Amino acid sequence: MAKEIILVVDDEEGIRETLSAILEDEGYEALTASSSAEALHVASEQHPDAVLLDVWLPDADGLVTLSRLKETRQNVPVIMISGHGNIEVAVRATKLGAYEFLEKPLSLEKVLLVVKRALERRRLEEENLALRADLKGRWALVGTSERMQVLRQQIEMAAQSNSRVLILGESGTGKELVARLLHEKSTRSRGAFVEVNCAAIPQELIESELFGHEKGAFTGATERKVGKFELAHEGTLFLDEIGDMTLQTQAKVLRVIETQVFHRVGGGKDITVDVRTLAATNKDLPEEVRKGTFREDLFFRLNVVPLVVPPLRDRKSDIPHLVKHFVEKFARDNGTKAKEISAEVFEVFQGHDWPGNIRELKNAVERLMIMVPSHTITRADVVALGMFKSRNLPKEYDYFSYTTLKEARDAFERDFIVRKLEENEWNISKTSTSIDIERSNLHKKIKTYDIREPRAEG
């Protein structure tokens, strides 16, 4: 493992030598510079992991050097050191991005501690950036249908404000995905995205979950707990399944949304937060308001920007894109090779209404990836696994729905030949031998059933 590089910039040789020596004793690689120009040159060539920078340099103000370092390498932590420090200089250095401000004479023990913390913070920031990049690849709307194009545009517009958004749609349509995109595309993207599933938390614990509690607030509260509103400070709070929240909790949530102030359960101290609230539900909230199970005033507060996520049955043209997306994701997550999906499978899938929406489709794809041994997945595999009830399958994919034996036999024969061709990598001679028919006869059946190798299509 390469040593982390620390650049020491000071016009006093003794300080450069002392700091270099203790840093190297701690396992770092130390570089030195005695001027601003030299420091900028070394930084551009060696890419240090942290910088110790004197405020007073012979050829330039150290704060100017700090500014120029940050222009080229924004994430490098810079620790300012000075023998003539004052509050004004320290404040200016902090505004310019300095990690810490140390005054001379330096405590070598404190220098090492600050350097260690600065490097830890830098590593965390880099890991966070890498994670965000990975998440942006994961949280993507898949599909090119008109409904999805409209939804993308609405997300882009809604993300730019701090307004509350109510995400509506059936279970499994991807409401959480929409919430995450709203967060990632907003000015709060560096803050936390905190999710609360209101339906999954027992009602007697929901207030503690949202607002936190003080030690001894109730039986089992053995220590203070920070709630979701507090954790989402300067970020986004996503209240999923908001329609399942009790009226009592709704009243308290309404107050916090309006004032951004609350108390922990069992506490009396005001806690102020800056939180953007997103909510989602698969219920008809106006109908719930009419029945008296959802507060009308909370509905109006949440429903500033309503976004409707369409069910999969209303955007079936997106199914091939989604299937390919889930196939590639499964292969990537499990370290396997992505399988081919035959055109007939897409037709089967587009003939199904998917009451479970995207979640049901994802599970179906994973099942095929696990249970089908061949490299290409065909409609015969879908039928063989009994994935859909007969009444939900298009007739040509359900042998038992045919009225005559000839129709059912032809359908089965076509699927059988396709499967055997795949097993033999579309080699006609090997396939004819394996199924014990003449090569010329196999050619005729391939032509009759219009069977084509997937790679040769399109």
Sine and cosine of phi, psi and omega as CSV:
sin_phi,cos_phi,sin_psi,cos_psi,sin_omega,cos_omega
0.00,0.00,0.78,-0.63,-0.03,-1.00
-0.92,0.38,0.57,-0.82,0.04,-1.00
-0.95,0.32,0.55,-0.83,0.09,-1.00
-0.97,0.22,0.64,-0.76,-0.11,-0.99
-0.98,-0.19,0.78,-0.63,0.05,-1.00
-0.90,-0.44,0.81,-0.59,0.04,-1.00
-0.99,-0.14,0.84,-0.54,0.03,-1.00
-0.97,-0.25,0.87,-0.50,-0.04,-1.00
-0.88,-0.48,0.93,-0.36,0.01,-1.00
-0.35,-0.94,0.59,-0.81,-0.02,-1.00
-0.99,0.14,-0.13,0.99,0.04,-1.00
-1.00,-0.09,0.88,-0.48,-0.06,-1.00
-0.87,0.50,-0.64,0.77,-0.02,-1.00
-0.87,0.50,-0.65,0.76,0.00,-1.00
-0.93,0.37,-0.66,0.75,0.02,-1.00
-0.86,0.50,-0.71,0.71,-0.04,-1.00
-0.92,0.38,-0.67,0.74,-0.02,-1.00
-0.90,0.43,-0.75,0.66,-0.02,-1.00
-0.90,0.43,-0.66,0.75,0.02,-1.00
-0.87,0.50,-0.68,0.74,-0.05,-1.00
-0.90,0.44,-0.72,0.70,-0.05,-1.00
-0.95,0.32,-0.55,0.84,0.02,-1.00
-0.92,0.39,-0.67,0.74,0.02,-1.00
-0.93,0.38,-0.56,0.83,0.07,-1.00
-0.89,0.45,-0.48,0.88,0.00,-1.00
-1.00,0.05,0.02,1.00,0.06,-1.00
0.99,-0.14,0.11,0.99,0.05,-1.00
-1.00,-0.01,0.29,-0.96,0.18,-0.98
-0.99,-0.16,0.82,-0.57,-0.07,-1.00
-0.96,-0.27,0.74,-0.67,0.13,-0.99
-0.88,-0.48,0.45,-0.89,-0.04,-1.00
-0.76,-0.65,0.40,-0.92,0.09,-1.00
-0.49,-0.87,0.58,-0.81,-0.05,-1.00
-0.96,-0.29,-0.03,1.00,-0.02,-1.00
-0.56,-0.83,0.21,-0.98,0.01,-1.00
-0.90,0.43,-0.71,0.70,-0.02,-1.00
-0.87,0.49,-0.69,0.73,0.00,-1.00
-0.92,0.40,-0.64,0.77,0.00,-1.00
-0.88,0.47,-0.71,0.71,-0.01,-1.00
-0.91,0.42,-0.60,0.80,0.02,-1.00
-0.92,0.40,-0.74,0.67,-0.01,-1.00
-0.89,0.45,-0.66,0.76,-0.01,-1.00
-0.89,0.46,-0.64,0.76,-0.01,-1.00
-0.94,0.33,-0.48,0.88,-0.03,-1.00
-1.00,0.02,-0.63,0.77,-0.17,-0.99
-0.97,-0.25,-0.26,0.96,0.03,-1.00
0.79,0.62,0.91,0.41,-0.02,-1.00
-0.90,0.44,0.41,-0.91,0.02,-1.00
-1.00,0.07,-0.34,0.94,0.07,-1.00
-0.37,-0.93,0.37,-0.93,-0.04,-1.00
-0.74,-0.67,0.75,-0.66,0.21,-0.98
-0.98,-0.20,0.90,-0.43,-0.20,-0.98
-0.82,-0.58,0.84,-0.54,0.05,-1.00
-0.95,0.30,0.61,-0.79,0.01,-1.00
-0.94,0.34,-0.58,0.82,-0.06,-1.00
-0.95,-0.30,0.91,-0.42,0.01,-1.00
-0.83,-0.56,0.47,-0.88,-0.11,-0.99
-0.90,0.44,-0.49,0.87,-0.10,-0.99
-0.94,-0.35,-0.09,1.00,0.00,-1.00
-0.21,-0.98,0.38,-0.93,0.10,-0.99
-0.92,0.39,0.73,-0.68,0.01,-1.00
-0.86,0.50,-0.49,0.87,0.02,-1.00
-0.93,0.36,-0.54,0.84,0.08,-1.00
-0.92,0.40,-0.65,0.76,0.05,-1.00
-0.89,0.46,-0.67,0.74,0.05,-1.00
-0.84,0.54,-0.73,0.69,-0.01,-1.00
-0.87,0.49,-0.67,0.74,-0.03,-1.00
-0.95,0.32,-0.56,0.83,0.08,-1.00
-0.89,0.46,-0.67,0.74,-0.03,-1.00
-0.94,0.34,-0.44,0.90,0.03,-1.00
-0.91,0.41,-0.61,0.79,-0.06,-1.00
-1.00,-0.07,-0.53,0.85,-0.02,-1.00
-0.66,-0.75,0.99,0.12,-0.13,-0.99
-0.89,0.46,-0.53,0.85,-0.11,-0.99
-1.00,0.02,-0.04,1.00,-0.01,-1.00
-0.97,0.23,0.80,-0.60,0.03,-1.00
-0.96,0.26,0.76,-0.65,-0.01,-1.00
-0.90,-0.44,0.84,-0.55,0.01,-1.00
-0.97,-0.26,0.90,-0.43,-0.03,-1.00
-0.99,0.11,0.65,-0.76,0.06,-1.00
-0.77,-0.64,0.62,-0.79,-0.05,-1.00
-0.40,-0.92,0.58,-0.82,0.08,-1.00
-1.00,-0.07,-0.11,0.99,-0.03,-1.00
-0.76,-0.65,0.63,0.78,-0.09,-1.00
-0.95,0.32,0.49,-0.87,0.15,-0.99
-0.59,-0.81,0.16,-0.99,-0.09,-1.00
-0.87,0.49,-0.64,0.77,-0.04,-1.00
-0.88,0.47,-0.70,0.71,0.00,-1.00
-0.91,0.41,-0.67,0.74,0.00,-1.00
-0.88,0.47,-0.66,0.75,0.01,-1.00
-0.91,0.43,-0.70,0.72,0.02,-1.00
-0.88,0.47,-0.66,0.75,0.01,-1.00
-0.89,0.45,-0.66,0.75,0.01,-1.00
-0.90,0.44,-0.68,0.74,0.01,-1.00
-0.90,0.44,-0.49,0.87,0.01,-1.00
-0.99,0.14,-0.08,1.00,0.08,-1.00
0.95,-0.31,0.19,0.98,0.03,-1.00
-0.90,0.43,0.60,-0.80,0.00,-1.00
-0.98,0.21,-0.64,0.76,-0.07,-1.00
-0.43,-0.90,0.35,-0.94,0.02,-1.00
-0.79,-0.61,0.89,-0.45,-0.02,-1.00
-0.91,-0.42,0.66,-0.76,0.01,-1.00
-0.98,-0.20,0.56,-0.83,0.10,-1.00
-0.99,0.14,0.47,-0.88,-0.05,1.00
-0.93,0.37,0.66,-0.76,-0.11,-0.99
-0.98,0.20,0.64,-0.77,0.19,-0.98
-1.00,0.03,0.92,-0.38,-0.06,-1.00
-0.87,0.49,-0.56,0.83,0.03,-1.00
-0.90,0.44,-0.66,0.75,0.00,-1.00
-0.94,0.35,-0.60,0.80,0.04,-1.00
-0.85,0.53,-0.73,0.68,0.00,-1.00
-0.89,0.45,-0.64,0.77,0.00,-1.00
-0.90,0.43,-0.70,0.71,-0.01,-1.00
-0.92,0.40,-0.66,0.75,0.03,-1.00
-0.88,0.48,-0.70,0.71,0.00,-1.00
-0.86,0.50,-0.72,0.69,-0.01,-1.00
-0.92,0.40,-0.62,0.78,0.01,-1.00
-0.89,0.46,-0.66,0.75,0.01,-1.00
-0.93,0.36,-0.61,0.79,0.04,-1.00
-0.90,0.44,-0.67,0.74,0.02,-1.00
-0.90,0.43,-0.64,0.77,0.01,-1.00
-0.89,0.46,-0.68,0.73,0.02,-1.00
-0.89,0.45,-0.67,0.74,0.03,-1.00
-0.89,0.46,-0.66,0.75,0.01,-1.00
-0.90,0.43,-0.65,0.76,0.01,-1.00
-0.92,0.39,-0.65,0.76,0.05,-1.00
-0.90,0.44,-0.62,0.78,0.01,-1.00
-0.91,0.42,-0.67,0.74,0.03,-1.00
-0.90,0.44,-0.66,0.75,0.02,-1.00
-0.91,0.42,-0.64,0.77,0.01,-1.00
-0.91,0.41,-0.67,0.74,0.02,-1.00
-0.88,0.47,-0.65,0.76,0.02,-1.00
-0.89,0.46,-0.64,0.77,0.02,-1.00
-0.92,0.39,-0.67,0.74,-0.01,-1.00
-0.91,0.41,-0.59,0.80,0.02,-1.00
-0.89,0.46,-0.52,0.85,0.07,-1.00
-0.95,0.31,-0.53,0.85,-0.02,-1.00
-0.98,0.19,-0.69,0.72,-0.07,-1.00
-1.00,0.06,0.97,0.24,0.00,-1.00
-0.76,-0.65,0.69,-0.73,0.08,-1.00
-0.97,0.24,0.81,-0.59,-0.03,-1.00
-0.97,-0.25,0.76,-0.64,0.04,-1.00
0.73,-0.68,0.47,-0.88,-0.03,-1.00
-0.86,-0.51,0.16,0.99,0.00,-1.00
-0.90,0.44,0.32,-0.95,-0.02,-1.00
-0.88,0.47,-0.62,0.78,0.00,-1.00
-0.88,0.47,-0.63,0.78,-0.02,-1.00
-0.97,0.26,-0.56,0.83,0.06,-1.00
-0.90,0.44,-0.65,0.76,0.05,-1.00
-0.91,0.42,-0.68,0.73,0.00,-1.00
-0.89,0.46,-0.66,0.75,0.04,-1.00
-0.86,0.52,-0.71,0.71,0.01,-1.00
-0.89,0.47,-0.66,0.75,0.01,-1.00
-0.91,0.42,-0.63,0.78,0.03,-1.00
-0.90,0.44,-0.71,0.71,0.01,-1.00
-0.85,0.53,-0.69,0.72,-0.02,-1.00
-0.94,0.33,-0.71,0.70,-0.05,-1.00
-0.93,0.38,-0.50,0.87,-0.06,-1.00
-0.92,0.39,-0.42,0.91,-0.10,-1.00
-0.98,0.21,-0.17,0.99,0.00,-1.00
-0.93,-0.36,0.08,-1.00,0.09,-1.00
-0.98,-0.22,0.21,0.98,-0.04,-1.00
-0.91,0.40,0.47,-0.88,0.06,-1.00
-0.96,0.29,0.58,-0.81,-0.02,-1.00
-0.81,-0.58,0.73,-0.68,0.09,-1.00
-0.95,-0.30,0.89,-0.45,-0.06,-1.00
-0.99,-0.16,0.87,-0.49,-0.10,-1.00
-0.92,-0.39,0.58,-0.81,0.03,-1.00
0.29,-0.96,0.30,-0.95,0.01,-1.00
-0.93,0.38,0.26,-0.96,0.06,-1.00
-0.88,0.47,0.69,-0.73,0.07,-1.00
1.00,0.09,0.13,0.99,-0.03,-1.00
-1.00,0.08,-0.29,0.96,0.01,-1.00
0.95,-0.31,0.56,0.83,-0.02,-1.00
-0.92,0.40,-0.61,0.79,0.04,-1.00
-0.89,0.45,-0.63,0.78,0.04,-1.00
-0.86,0.51,-0.69,0.73,0.03,-1.00
-0.88,0.47,-0.67,0.74,0.01,-1.00
-0.89,0.46,-0.68,0.73,0.00,-1.00
-0.91,0.41,-0.62,0.79,0.04,-1.00
-0.91,0.42,-0.65,0.76,0.05,-1.00
-0.86,0.51,-0.63,0.77,0.03,-1.00
-0.94,0.34,-0.76,0.65,-0.08,-1.00
-0.90,0.45,-0.49,0.87,-0.04,-1.00
-1.00,-0.05,0.02,1.00,-0.05,-1.00
-1.00,-0.10,0.14,-0.99,0.07,-1.00
-0.95,0.31,-0.13,0.99,0.02,-1.00
-1.00,-0.09,0.18,0.98,-0.13,-0.99
-0.88,0.48,-0.40,0.92,0.05,-1.00
-0.98,0.18,-0.26,0.97,0.06,-1.00
-1.00,0.10,-0.01,-1.00,-0.06,-1.00
-0.98,0.18,0.54,-0.84,0.20,-0.98
-0.96,-0.30,0.93,-0.38,-0.09,-1.00
-0.91,-0.41,0.82,-0.57,-0.06,-1.00
-0.95,-0.32,0.65,-0.76,0.10,-1.00
-0.78,-0.63,0.86,-0.51,0.09,-1.00
-1.00,-0.02,0.98,-0.20,-0.12,-0.99
-0.91,0.41,-0.38,0.92,-0.01,-1.00
-0.99,0.10,-0.35,0.94,-0.10,-0.99
-1.00,-0.04,-0.24,0.97,-0.06,-1.00
-0.99,-0.16,0.77,-0.63,0.06,-1.00
-0.81,0.58,0.65,-0.76,-0.11,-0.99
-0.87,0.50,-0.49,0.87,0.00,-1.00
-0.95,0.30,-0.21,0.98,-0.01,-1.00
-0.93,-0.37,-0.10,1.00,-0.12,-0.99
-0.90,0.44,-0.60,0.80,0.00,-1.00
-0.93,0.37,-0.65,0.76,0.06,-1.00
-0.89,0.46,-0.63,0.78,-0.01,-1.00
-0.91,0.41,-0.66,0.75,-0.05,-1.00
-0.98,0.21,-0.71,0.70,-0.15,-0.99
-0.95,-0.30,-0.15,0.99,-0.07,-1.00
0.99,0.16,0.08,-1.00,0.04,-1.00
-0.52,-0.85,0.35,-0.94,0.06,-1.00
-1.00,-0.01,0.39,-0.92,0.05,-1.00
-0.85,0.53,0.75,-0.66,0.02,-1.00
0.99,0.14,0.13,0.99,-0.04,-1.00
-0.90,0.43,-0.50,0.86,0.03,-1.00
-0.36,-0.93,0.16,-0.99,-0.01,-1.00
-0.86,0.50,0.82,-0.58,-0.02,-1.00
0.99,-0.14,-0.19,0.98,0.03,-1.00
-0.99,0.10,0.98,0.18,-0.10,-0.99
-0.99,0.11,-0.17,0.99,0.05,-1.00
-0.41,-0.91,0.27,-0.96,0.01,-1.00
-0.92,0.40,0.62,-0.78,0.05,-1.00
-0.82,-0.57,0.72,-0.69,0.06,-1.00
-1.00,0.06,0.75,-0.66,-0.07,-1.00
-1.00,0.08,0.11,-0.99,-0.07,-1.00
-0.91,0.42,-0.59,0.80,0.03,-1.00
-0.87,0.49,-0.67,0.74,-0.01,-1.00
-0.93,0.36,-0.64,0.77,0.01,-1.00
-0.91,0.41,-0.47,0.89,-0.04,-1.00
-1.00,0.00,0.16,0.99,0.00,-1.00
-0.80,0.60,0.78,-0.63,-0.03,-1.00
0.91,0.41,0.28,0.96,0.05,-1.00
-0.74,-0.67,-0.59,-0.80,-0.09,-1.00
-0.79,-0.61,0.72,-0.69,0.10,-0.99
-0.95,-0.31,0.83,-0.57,-0.01,-1.00
-0.95,-0.33,0.92,-0.38,0.02,-1.00
-0.99,-0.11,0.99,-0.10,-0.02,-1.00
-0.99,0.11,0.55,-0.83,-0.03,-1.00
0.81,0.58,0.74,0.67,-0.02,-1.00
-0.88,0.48,-0.43,0.90,-0.01,-1.00
-0.92,0.39,-0.22,0.98,0.00,-1.00
-1.00,-0.10,0.09,1.00,-0.01,-1.00
-0.99,0.16,0.63,-0.78,0.00,-1.00
-0.93,0.36,0.37,-0.93,0.00,-1.00
-0.88,0.48,-0.60,0.80,0.01,-1.00
-0.89,0.46,-0.72,0.70,0.01,-1.00
-0.94,0.34,-0.58,0.81,0.05,-1.00
-0.83,0.55,-0.66,0.75,-0.01,-1.00
-0.88,0.47,-0.66,0.75,-0.02,-1.00
-0.95,0.31,-0.62,0.78,0.04,-1.00
-0.90,0.44,-0.65,0.76,0.03,-1.00
-0.84,0.54,-0.69,0.72,-0.02,-1.00
-0.90,0.43,-0.67,0.75,-0.02,-1.00
-0.93,0.38,-0.65,0.76,0.03,-1.00
-0.86,0.50,-0.63,0.78,-0.03,-1.00
-0.96,0.27,-0.67,0.75,-0.14,-0.99
-0.97,-0.23,-0.35,0.94,-0.11,-0.99
0.87,0.50,0.44,0.90,0.02,-1.00
-0.76,-0.66,0.64,-0.77,0.02,-1.00
-0.41,-0.91,0.14,-0.99,0.12,-0.99
-0.90,-0.43,0.56,-0.83,0.20,-0.98
-0.93,0.38,0.43,-0.90,0.07,-1.00
-0.87,0.48,0.81,-0.58,-0.02,-1.00
0.99,0.10,0.08,1.00,-0.01,-1.00
-0.88,-0.47,0.31,-0.95,0.00,-1.00
-0.85,-0.52,0.00,1.00,-0.05,-1.00
-1.00,0.07,0.74,-0.68,0.07,-1.00
-0.93,0.38,0.76,-0.65,0.10,-1.00
-0.88,-0.47,0.86,-0.52,-0.03,-1.00
-0.97,-0.25,0.72,-0.69,-0.02,-1.00
-0.77,-0.64,0.28,-0.96,0.11,-0.99
-0.85,-0.53,0.99,-0.11,-0.14,-0.99
-0.76,-0.65,0.71,-0.71,0.18,-0.98
-1.00,-0.07,0.76,-0.65,-0.06,-1.00
-0.97,-0.26,0.80,-0.60,0.16,-0.99
-0.90,-0.43,0.58,-0.81,0.02,-1.00
-0.71,-0.71,0.43,-0.90,0.00,-1.00
-0.60,-0.80,0.49,-0.87,0.05,-1.00
-0.36,-0.93,0.46,-0.89,0.13,-0.99
-0.98,-0.22,0.12,0.99,0.00,-1.00
-1.00,-0.09,0.34,-0.94,0.10,-1.00
-1.00,0.06,1.00,-0.05,-0.11,-0.99
-0.89,0.46,-0.65,0.76,0.07,-1.00
-0.84,0.55,-0.59,0.81,0.06,-1.00
-0.93,0.36,-0.62,0.79,0.05,-1.00
-0.91,0.42,-0.59,0.80,0.07,-1.00
-0.89,0.45,-0.69,0.72,-0.01,-1.00
-0.88,0.48,-0.61,0.79,0.00,-1.00
-0.98,0.20,-0.21,0.98,0.02,-1.00
1.00,0.05,0.23,0.97,-0.01,-1.00
-0.99,-0.16,-0.07,1.00,0.06,-1.00
-0.64,-0.77,0.70,-0.71,-0.06,-1.00
-0.94,0.35,0.76,-0.65,0.00,-1.00
-0.91,0.41,-0.65,0.76,-0.02,-1.00
-0.91,0.42,-0.59,0.81,0.06,-1.00
-0.93,0.36,-0.64,0.77,0.04,-1.00
-0.84,0.54,-0.72,0.70,0.00,-1.00
-0.91,0.41,-0.58,0.81,0.02,-1.00
-0.92,0.39,-0.64,0.77,-0.05,-1.00
-0.98,0.19,-0.49,0.87,-0.16,-0.99
-1.00,0.01,0.61,0.79,0.02,-1.00
-0.91,0.41,-0.77,0.64,0.06,-1.00
-0.82,-0.57,0.98,-0.22,0.04,-1.00
-1.00,0.09,0.72,-0.70,0.09,-1.00
-0.83,-0.56,0.78,-0.63,-0.02,-1.00
-0.96,-0.28,0.85,-0.53,0.04,-1.00
-1.00,-0.05,0.88,-0.47,-0.10,-0.99
-0.94,0.33,0.53,-0.85,0.10,-1.00
-0.94,0.35,0.37,-0.93,-0.07,-1.00
-0.90,0.44,-0.52,0.85,-0.01,-1.00
-0.91,0.42,-0.33,0.94,0.02,-1.00
-1.00,-0.06,0.03,1.00,0.05,-1.00
-0.58,-0.81,0.80,0.60,-0.08,-1.00
-0.91,0.42,-0.35,0.94,0.05,-1.00
-0.91,0.41,-0.29,0.96,0.02,-1.00
-1.00,0.09,-0.18,0.98,-0.10,-1.00
-0.85,0.52,-0.72,0.69,0.04,-1.00
-0.84,0.53,-0.63,0.78,0.02,-1.00
-0.91,0.43,-0.68,0.74,-0.01,-1.00
-0.92,0.39,-0.66,0.75,0.01,-1.00
-0.87,0.49,-0.74,0.68,0.01,-1.00
-0.88,0.47,-0.62,0.78,0.03,-1.00
-0.88,0.48,-0.71,0.70,-0.03,-1.00
-0.95,0.31,-0.56,0.83,0.07,-1.00
-0.88,0.47,-0.74,0.68,-0.02,-1.00
-0.92,0.40,-0.63,0.78,0.01,-1.00
-0.91,0.41,-0.69,0.73,0.01,-1.00
-0.88,0.47,-0.71,0.70,-0.01,-1.00
-0.89,0.46,-0.67,0.75,-0.01,-1.00
-0.92,0.39,-0.71,0.71,-0.04,-1.00
-0.93,0.36,-0.46,0.89,-0.07,-1.00
-0.95,-0.31,0.07,1.00,0.04,-1.00
0.90,0.44,0.56,0.83,0.01,-1.00
-0.89,-0.45,0.11,-0.99,0.02,-1.00
-1.00,0.04,0.69,-0.72,0.01,-1.00
-0.91,0.41,0.68,-0.74,0.00,-1.00
-1.00,-0.03,0.39,-0.92,0.07,-1.00
-0.99,0.14,0.58,-0.82,0.06,-1.00
-0.91,-0.42,0.84,-0.54,-0.04,-1.00
-0.95,0.31,0.40,-0.92,-0.03,-1.00
-0.86,0.50,-0.55,0.84,-0.02,-1.00
-0.90,0.43,-0.53,0.85,0.03,-1.00
-0.91,0.41,-0.66,0.75,0.05,-1.00
-0.87,0.49,-0.63,0.77,0.01,-1.00
-0.91,0.41,-0.66,0.75,0.05,-1.00
-0.87,0.50,-0.75,0.66,-0.04,-1.00
-0.89,0.45,-0.61,0.79,0.00,-1.00
-0.96,0.28,-0.23,0.97,0.07,-1.00
-1.00,0.01,-0.05,1.00,-0.01,-1.00
-0.98,-0.20,0.57,-0.82,-0.07,-1.00
-1.00,0.08,-0.22,0.97,0.07,-1.00
0.78,0.63,0.92,0.39,0.04,-1.00
-0.87,0.49,-0.42,0.91,0.05,-1.00
-1.00,0.01,0.04,1.00,0.07,-1.00
0.84,0.54,-0.61,-0.79,-0.12,-0.99
-0.87,0.49,-0.60,0.80,-0.01,-1.00
-0.88,0.47,-0.67,0.75,0.01,-1.00
-0.92,0.40,-0.66,0.75,0.01,-1.00
-0.90,0.44,-0.69,0.72,0.01,-1.00
-0.87,0.50,-0.70,0.72,0.02,-1.00
-0.90,0.44,-0.61,0.79,0.01,-1.00
-0.90,0.43,-0.67,0.74,0.00,-1.00
-0.91,0.42,-0.70,0.72,0.01,-1.00
-0.88,0.48,-0.64,0.77,0.01,-1.00
-0.89,0.46,-0.69,0.72,0.02,-1.00
-0.90,0.43,-0.66,0.76,0.00,-1.00
-0.89,0.46,-0.57,0.82,-0.04,-1.00
-0.99,0.13,-0.68,0.73,-0.21,-0.98
-1.00,-0.06,-0.27,0.96,-0.01,-1.00
-1.00,-0.08,0.88,-0.48,-0.06,-1.00
-0.97,0.23,-0.46,0.89,-0.05,-1.00
-0.98,0.21,0.26,-0.97,-0.05,-1.00
-0.96,0.29,-0.45,0.89,-0.02,-1.00
-0.93,-0.36,0.74,-0.67,0.02,-1.00
-1.00,-0.08,0.80,-0.60,-0.06,-1.00
-0.89,-0.45,0.11,-0.99,0.04,-1.00
-0.90,0.43,-0.49,0.87,0.05,-1.00
-0.88,0.48,-0.58,0.82,0.03,-1.00
-0.91,0.41,-0.65,0.76,0.01,-1.00
-0.88,0.47,-0.70,0.71,0.00,-1.00
-0.93,0.38,-0.71,0.71,-0.05,-1.00
-0.87,0.49,-0.57,0.82,0.00,-1.00
-0.99,0.13,-0.05,1.00,0.02,-1.00
0.86,0.51,0.66,0.75,-0.15,-0.99
-0.95,0.33,-0.50,0.86,0.02,-1.00
-0.78,-0.63,0.49,-0.87,0.08,-1.00
-0.93,0.37,0.45,-0.89,-0.09,-1.00
-0.81,0.59,-0.63,0.78,-0.08,-1.00
-0.94,0.34,-0.27,0.96,0.01,-1.00
-0.99,-0.12,-0.07,1.00,0.01,-1.00
-1.00,-0.08,0.66,-0.75,0.17,-0.99
-0.83,0.56,0.55,-0.84,-0.15,-0.99
-0.81,0.59,-0.66,0.75,-0.12,-0.99
-0.93,0.36,-0.14,0.99,0.00,-1.00
-0.96,-0.28,-0.02,1.00,0.01,-1.00
-0.86,-0.51,0.97,-0.23,-0.10,-0.99
-0.85,0.52,-0.52,0.86,-0.08,-1.00
-0.98,0.18,-0.09,1.00,0.01,-1.00
-1.00,-0.02,-0.14,0.99,0.00,-1.00
-0.97,0.26,0.52,-0.86,-0.03,-1.00
-1.00,0.00,-0.40,0.92,0.00,-1.00
-0.86,-0.51,0.43,-0.90,0.01,-1.00
-0.90,0.44,-0.60,0.80,-0.02,-1.00
-0.88,0.47,-0.69,0.72,0.00,-1.00
-0.88,0.47,-0.71,0.70,0.00,-1.00
-0.92,0.40,-0.65,0.76,-0.01,-1.00
-0.90,0.43,-0.68,0.74,0.02,-1.00
-0.89,0.46,-0.67,0.74,0.00,-1.00
-0.90,0.44,-0.72,0.70,0.00,-1.00
-0.91,0.42,-0.67,0.74,-0.04,-1.00
-0.87,0.49,-0.65,0.76,0.02,-1.00
-0.89,0.45,-0.73,0.68,0.00,-1.00
-0.89,0.45,-0.64,0.77,0.00,-1.00
-0.89,0.46,-0.71,0.71,-0.01,-1.00
-0.91,0.42,-0.67,0.75,0.02,-1.00
-0.87,0.50,-0.71,0.71,-0.01,-1.00
-0.89,0.46,-0.69,0.72,-0.03,-1.00
-0.93,0.37,-0.59,0.81,0.07,-1.00
-0.88,0.47,-0.67,0.74,0.02,-1.00
-0.90,0.44,-0.68,0.73,0.00,-1.00
-0.89,0.46,-0.48,0.88,-0.01,-1.00
-0.97,-0.24,0.36,0.93,0.06,-1.00
0.81,0.59,0.61,0.79,0.10,-1.00
0.89,0.45,0.43,0.90,0.10,-0.99
-1.00,0.05,0.91,-0.41,-0.11,-0.99
-0.90,0.44,-0.71,0.71,-0.04,-1.00
-0.88,0.47,-0.75,0.67,0.00,-1.00
-0.89,0.46,-0.63,0.78,-0.02,-1.00
-0.93,0.38,-0.68,0.73,-0.02,-1.00
-0.89,0.46,-0.60,0.80,0.03,-1.00
-0.93,0.38,-0.68,0.73,-0.07,-1.00
-0.92,0.39,-0.51,0.86,-0.02,-1.00
-0.97,-0.24,0.08,1.00,0.14,-0.99
0.88,0.47,0.77,0.64,0.17,-0.99
-0.70,-0.71,0.31,-0.95,0.01,-1.00
-0.91,0.41,0.56,-0.83,0.00,-1.00
-0.86,0.51,-0.67,0.75,-0.01,-1.00
-0.91,0.42,-0.59,0.81,0.03,-1.00
-0.92,0.40,-0.64,0.77,0.04,-1.00
-0.89,0.45,-0.66,0.75,0.04,-1.00
-0.85,0.52,-0.67,0.74,-0.02,-1.00
-0.90,0.44,-0.69,0.73,-0.01,-1.00
-0.91,0.41,-0.63,0.78,0.05,-1.00
-0.87,0.50,-0.67,0.74,0.01,-1.00
-0.94,0.35,-0.69,0.72,-0.02,-1.00
-0.87,0.50,-0.69,0.72,-0.05,-1.00
-1.00,0.02,0.05,1.00,0.01,-1.00
0.80,0.61,0.77,0.64,0.01,-1.00
-1.00,0.05,0.77,-0.64,0.00,-1.00
-0.75,-0.66,0.62,-0.79,0.07,-1.00
-0.91,0.41,0.74,-0.67,-0.05,-1.00
-0.80,0.61,-0.64,0.77,-0.03,-1.00
-0.92,0.40,-0.38,0.93,-0.04,-1.00
-1.00,0.02,-0.14,0.99,-0.03,-1.00
-0.99,0.11,0.48,-0.87,0.10,-0.99
0.91,0.42,0.00,0.00,0.00,0.00
